[in-house]
Amino acid sequence: MTVHPMLAEALDAHGGLDRWRHFGFLSATIVTGGEFWAMKDVVQDSDPRRSTVDLRREWATLNRYGNPDWTSVFTPDRIAIEGADGTVIAERFDPRAAFAGHGMTTPWDPLHRAYFNGYALWTYFNAPFLLAEPDFVIDEIAAVEVDGETWRGLGAVFPDRIATHSKVQDFYFGPDGLLRRHDYHVDVAGGFAAVHLVSDYVEVEGIHLPTRRRAYQRGDDMEPKWNPLMVSIDLTGFQFG
C-alpha cells in the first residue's frame, strides 16, 4: 500500500505506522469543558472520565457516563448506555439519524451526546494513523502560518463506513511532523466549521500523543474564533492494550 509522502512523514513523526499497528486499544483519562455543552442544554462537569477506543474497528467507551456505574458504548450503528453488569440502560440504533434537522443549539439527550463523544474521541485518538487506511482519499492542501511556523496541510475524504464529524476534514502538521490542527464541520450540530488545536505531546510506548485539545468555531478567513472556547479536552494516563 502506498501512503502519501507527506502523510508518511507525519506517521513516522508520531511513532510509525508499524508500531501503531502493534496495539489494539488506547485508553486515556479525560477532563472535558467548553461552552458547546451548554449550547446543547447539556450539563458539563470537570470530573475525570476514562475513554477507551479500538484501534482496529470503530468502537469506543466512556466511563463514567451519567452514573458512576454506567458506561457509554459506541459503534457507528448503535449507541448504548450500559450498567456495570452489562444491563442496557438506554440504546439507539441508527443513531446518526437522530440528528436530522439539528442546528448548533438544538438540545441533546444523553444518547445524542454519547454518540458524539464516541465518534469524536475515536477519531481523535486514532489520528493521524487512520488516514493511512486504503479507502481514505488524501491530498496536500495549502499550508497555514502560525506564529512564524509553517503548518503543512493534508485534506482527507473519509469513507462512508466511518462515523465522524464530516466527510471532508483537514489536518495540519508542524515542522516536526506532529499534528497541530484539525479542521472539520460538525455535521450533527448544523455543520458549523471548527478548528481543533492539539498540543503538549507525550511519548507513550514510542507513540507521540497530544494531551491538550481545544476546539473553536472557524471564521470565513479560516482562522479560529477565539471566543467562545467550544470544547476543551485534557488527557492523562494514556495506556495501550
Secondary structure, 3 states (H helix, E strand, C coil): CCCCHHHHHHHHHCCCHHHHCCCCEEEEEEEEECCHHHHCCCCCCCCCEEEEEECCCCCEEEECCCCCCCEEEEECCEEEEECCCCCEEEEEECHHHHHCCCCCCCCCCHHHHHHHHHHHHHHHHHCCHHHHCCCCEEEEEEEEEECCEEEEEEEEECCCCCCCCCCEEEEEECCCCCEEEEEEEEHHHCCEEEEEEEEEEEEECCEEEEEEEEEEEECCCCCEECCCCCEEEEEEEEEEC
